[in-house]
Amino acid sequence: MHEAGVGRLLVASLHQGIADLLPSRLEFYEWWLNPAGLRDGRIGLAQMAGVLSFLRLEGKLYPLVVARAGEYTAEWSVASIGNLHRSIVNAAPPGIRARLVMRMARGMIRGTYGGSRVIVRWKKRGVEIDIRGSIFCAVREPVDEPLCTYYASAIERLMHLFKLHADLQTERCRGTGGGQCVMSLIVRPRGAAAGA
């Protein structure tokens, strides 16, 4: 992780999301997310805050770009762990697998930005995920729509990669004035009926 607290994986996945969905704007965003800085881990909090501010001005493309970035983060996180670790997690029963994958998700989220803290509460009907210090949701004025799309997408994709289906809802978002970002998650084996 870079000393300013922004993880390389976040920077790389956001860069790729922009390249996929806003290719005509990539040169503009590379002023902050330049390839040399990406390679050397020299992209800090100020540059990331600038990128996110301008991305929010892209309107309806913002949630698509950050969702795509979240998917890349999950995929690249799974690719970085060993085959044995993946096999062990995949072989676990669904309930244990969900807990193991949520442990990975916590590490993945903390790795995106050093100021993030993740609290996971297992409840009778699912999981509550409390993300504090979200770099995505740090805005001067509250916005209308939740800005937690990156995390929601990353968690959903991570669950999918381990053969789990995730029903994830953003309950509160700091960006909309909710104090902190809280999501509710119901996990079940892929292919299992909802409510089963």
Secondary structure, DSSP 8 states (H G I E B T S, - for coil): --TTSB-HHHHHHHHHHHHHH-GGGHHHHTTTS-HHHHHHT---HHHHHHHHHHHHTTTTHHHHHHHHHHHHHHHHHHHHS-HHHHHHHHHS-HHHHHHHHHHHHHHHHHHHBTT-EEEEEEETTEEEEEEES-STT--SS--SS-STHHHHHHHHHHHHHTTEEEEEEEEE-GGGT-SSEEEEEEEEETT--TT-
